[in-house]
Amino acid sequence: MYFSEHSGGTWVEASELEFQNGNKAVAYASLHGHAFYPKPGLVLQGSGGIGIRNDTEKSKMVMDTGVSYSLVAAEYLGSAINEPAWLNYCREWGPKLSYDITDEIKKVEKALPGPVRSAFEKFVKGLPNEVLGEEGPTGPKMKNNWSGDER
């Protein structure tokens, strides 16, 4: 089963999945986000223990995808599936977010001595882009994992 996570994702073998009510695979959605994970807990989007939190846990809020779903694309079926227009939207979705901290970061960099400045610059480069702001994600067809390049 493939678990999508922002611009990538993870394949998980059936033997490593959690099941509920017999054969229903469980996926945990991140709190305030849209990433899915095979296990509950904290996942940091970033490196070195620093990044955006993706918290997941078991709850009473569930979605049984077997009850209602829409197949929006299946290239192998040819024209049998009518793709909705939104699926081919190539620009960023959602609002532009700016936290106006880039100028402050530059001021801090200028004030630091050489070796500390280098370490600070490395730290800032290791932060997920979303920490400094973003213009919204691109649509599903624009992701590497859409056309068979699942990472």
C-alpha positions as a Markdown table, in Angstrom:
| # | Residue | x | y | z |
|---|---|---|---|---|
| 1 | Met | 0.0 | 0.0 | 0.0 |
| 2 | Tyr | 1.3 | 3.5 | -0.9 |
| 3 | Phe | 1.2 | 6.2 | 1.8 |
| 4 | Ser | 1.5 | 9.7 | 0.3 |
| 5 | Glu | 3.5 | 12.3 | 2.2 |
| 6 | His | 3.7 | 15.8 | 0.8 |
| 7 | Ser | 5.8 | 15.5 | -2.4 |
| 8 | Gly | 6.7 | 11.8 | -1.9 |
| 9 | Gly | 5.6 | 8.8 | -0.1 |
| 10 | Thr | 6.4 | 5.3 | 1.1 |
| 11 | Trp | 5.4 | 1.8 | 0.0 |
| 12 | Val | 4.5 | -0.6 | 2.9 |
| 13 | Glu | 4.2 | -4.3 | 2.5 |
| 14 | Ala | 0.9 | -5.9 | 3.5 |
| 15 | Ser | 2.5 | -7.8 | 6.3 |
| 16 | Glu | 3.5 | -4.5 | 7.9 |
| 17 | Leu | 0.1 | -2.9 | 7.7 |
| 18 | Glu | -2.4 | -2.5 | 10.6 |
| 19 | Phe | -5.9 | -3.9 | 9.7 |
| 20 | Gln | -9.3 | -3.2 | 11.3 |
| 21 | Asn | -12.6 | -5.0 | 10.8 |
| 22 | Gly | -10.9 | -7.9 | 9.0 |
| 23 | Asn | -9.4 | -6.7 | 5.8 |
| 24 | Lys | -9.5 | -2.9 | 6.0 |
| 25 | Ala | -6.0 | -1.3 | 6.0 |
| 26 | Val | -5.6 | 1.5 | 8.5 |
| 27 | Ala | -3.9 | 4.8 | 7.5 |
| 28 | Tyr | -3.2 | 7.7 | 9.9 |
| 29 | Ala | -3.7 | 11.2 | 8.6 |
| 30 | Ser | -1.5 | 13.9 | 10.0 |
| 31 | Leu | -3.2 | 16.5 | 12.3 |
| 32 | His | -3.7 | 19.8 | 10.4 |
| 33 | Gly | -2.1 | 18.2 | 7.3 |
| 34 | His | -2.7 | 15.9 | 4.4 |
| 35 | Ala | 0.1 | 13.3 | 4.7 |
| 36 | Phe | -0.8 | 9.6 | 5.5 |
| 37 | Tyr | 1.3 | 7.2 | 7.6 |
| 38 | Pro | 1.0 | 3.5 | 8.4 |
| 39 | Lys | 1.6 | 4.0 | 12.1 |
| 40 | Pro | 0.5 | 6.5 | 14.7 |
| 41 | Gly | 3.1 | 8.9 | 16.2 |
| 42 | Leu | 5.2 | 11.9 | 15.3 |
| 43 | Val | 6.9 | 12.3 | 11.9 |
| 44 | Leu | 9.1 | 15.3 | 11.4 |
| 45 | Gln | 9.3 | 16.8 | 7.9 |
| 46 | Gly | 12.9 | 18.0 | 7.8 |
| 47 | Ser | 16.2 | 16.7 | 8.9 |
| 48 | Gly | 18.4 | 16.5 | 12.1 |
| 49 | Gly | 15.4 | 16.4 | 14.4 |
| 50 | Ile | 14.1 | 19.8 | 13.2 |
| 51 | Gly | 11.1 | 20.3 | 11.0 |
| 52 | Ile | 7.4 | 20.5 | 10.6 |
| 53 | Arg | 5.4 | 18.2 | 12.9 |
| 54 | Asn | 3.1 | 15.6 | 11.4 |
| 55 | Asp | 1.3 | 14.2 | 14.4 |
| 56 | Thr | -1.0 | 11.1 | 14.0 |
| 57 | Glu | -3.0 | 9.0 | 16.5 |
| 58 | Lys | -5.9 | 6.6 | 16.6 |
| 59 | Ser | -9.2 | 8.3 | 17.1 |
| 60 | Lys | -13.0 | 7.8 | 16.6 |
| 61 | Met | -12.9 | 9.9 | 13.4 |
| 62 | Val | -12.6 | 7.4 | 10.6 |
| 63 | Met | -13.3 | 7.3 | 6.9 |
| 64 | Asp | -14.3 | 4.0 | 5.4 |
| 65 | Thr | -13.1 | 4.4 | 1.8 |
| 66 | Gly | -14.9 | 1.1 | 0.8 |
| 67 | Val | -18.3 | 2.8 | 1.4 |
| 68 | Ser | -17.9 | 5.7 | -1.1 |
| 69 | Tyr | -15.1 | 6.6 | -3.4 |
| 70 | Ser | -14.5 | 8.0 | -6.9 |
| 71 | Leu | -12.0 | 6.7 | -9.3 |
| 72 | Val | -10.4 | 9.9 | -10.8 |
| 73 | Ala | -7.7 | 8.4 | -13.0 |
| 74 | Ala | -6.6 | 5.0 | -14.4 |
| 75 | Glu | -4.4 | 5.5 | -17.5 |
| 76 | Tyr | -4.4 | 1.7 | -18.2 |
| 77 | Leu | -8.2 | 1.9 | -18.7 |
| 78 | Gly | -7.9 | 4.4 | -21.5 |
| 79 | Ser | -10.9 | 6.7 | -22.0 |
| 80 | Ala | -13.2 | 4.6 | -19.6 |
| 81 | Ile | -12.5 | 7.1 | -16.8 |
| 82 | Asn | -13.5 | 10.8 | -17.2 |
| 83 | Glu | -10.9 | 12.7 | -15.2 |
| 84 | Pro | -12.2 | 15.8 | -13.4 |
| 85 | Ala | -10.9 | 19.1 | -14.5 |
| 86 | Trp | -9.2 | 19.8 | -11.2 |
| 87 | Leu | -6.9 | 16.8 | -11.6 |
| 88 | Asn | -5.1 | 18.5 | -14.5 |
| 89 | Tyr | -4.7 | 21.9 | -12.7 |
| 90 | Cys | -0.9 | 22.5 | -13.0 |
| 91 | Arg | -0.5 | 25.6 | -10.8 |
| 92 | Glu | -0.2 | 25.9 | -7.0 |
| 93 | Trp | -3.3 | 25.1 | -5.0 |
| 94 | Gly | -4.3 | 27.2 | -2.0 |
| 95 | Pro | -3.1 | 30.5 | -0.7 |
| 96 | Lys | 0.4 | 32.0 | -0.7 |
| 97 | Leu | 1.8 | 31.9 | 2.8 |
| 98 | Ser | 4.6 | 34.2 | 3.9 |
| 99 | Tyr | 6.0 | 34.4 | 7.4 |
| 100 | Asp | 8.2 | 37.4 | 6.8 |
| 101 | Ile | 11.2 | 35.9 | 8.7 |
| 102 | Thr | 13.6 | 35.7 | 5.8 |
| 103 | Asp | 14.9 | 39.3 | 6.4 |
| 104 | Glu | 15.3 | 38.5 | 10.1 |
| 105 | Ile | 17.3 | 35.4 | 9.3 |
| 106 | Lys | 19.6 | 37.4 | 7.1 |
| 107 | Lys | 20.1 | 39.9 | 9.9 |
| 108 | Val | 21.1 | 37.1 | 12.3 |
| 109 | Glu | 23.5 | 35.6 | 9.7 |
| 110 | Lys | 25.3 | 38.9 | 9.3 |
| 111 | Ala | 25.7 | 39.3 | 13.0 |
| 112 | Leu | 27.3 | 35.9 | 13.6 |
| 113 | Pro | 31.0 | 35.2 | 13.4 |
| 114 | Gly | 32.4 | 33.0 | 10.5 |
| 115 | Pro | 32.2 | 29.4 | 11.8 |
| 116 | Val | 28.9 | 30.0 | 13.7 |
| 117 | Arg | 27.5 | 31.7 | 10.6 |
| 118 | Ser | 28.3 | 28.7 | 8.4 |
| 119 | Ala | 26.6 | 26.4 | 10.9 |
| 120 | Phe | 23.6 | 28.7 | 11.1 |
| 121 | Glu | 23.3 | 28.8 | 7.3 |
| 122 | Lys | 23.5 | 25.0 | 7.1 |
| 123 | Phe | 20.8 | 24.8 | 9.8 |
| 124 | Val | 18.5 | 27.2 | 7.8 |
| 125 | Lys | 19.1 | 25.2 | 4.6 |
| 126 | Gly | 18.0 | 22.1 | 6.4 |
| 127 | Leu | 14.6 | 23.5 | 7.3 |
| 128 | Pro | 11.6 | 22.4 | 5.2 |
| 129 | Asn | 10.7 | 25.1 | 2.6 |
| 130 | Glu | 7.3 | 25.4 | 4.2 |
| 131 | Val | 8.8 | 26.9 | 7.4 |
| 132 | Leu | 9.7 | 30.1 | 5.5 |
| 133 | Gly | 6.4 | 30.2 | 3.5 |
| 134 | Glu | 5.0 | 28.6 | 0.4 |
| 135 | Glu | 2.7 | 29.2 | -2.5 |
| 136 | Gly | 0.7 | 26.1 | -2.0 |
| 137 | Pro | 1.3 | 22.6 | -3.2 |
| 138 | Thr | 0.9 | 21.5 | -6.8 |
| 139 | Gly | -1.8 | 19.1 | -7.8 |
| 140 | Pro | -1.5 | 15.3 | -7.7 |
| 141 | Lys | -0.6 | 14.9 | -11.3 |
| 142 | Met | 2.4 | 17.2 | -10.9 |
| 143 | Lys | 3.9 | 15.0 | -8.2 |
| 144 | Asn | 6.7 | 12.5 | -9.0 |
| 145 | Asn | 4.7 | 9.7 | -7.5 |
| 146 | Trp | 1.8 | 10.1 | -9.9 |
| 147 | Ser | 3.4 | 8.5 | -13.0 |
| 148 | Gly | 5.1 | 5.4 | -11.4 |
| 149 | Asp | 8.1 | 7.1 | -9.8 |
| 150 | Glu | 6.9 | 6.4 | -6.3 |
| 151 | Arg | 9.8 | 6.9 | -3.8 |
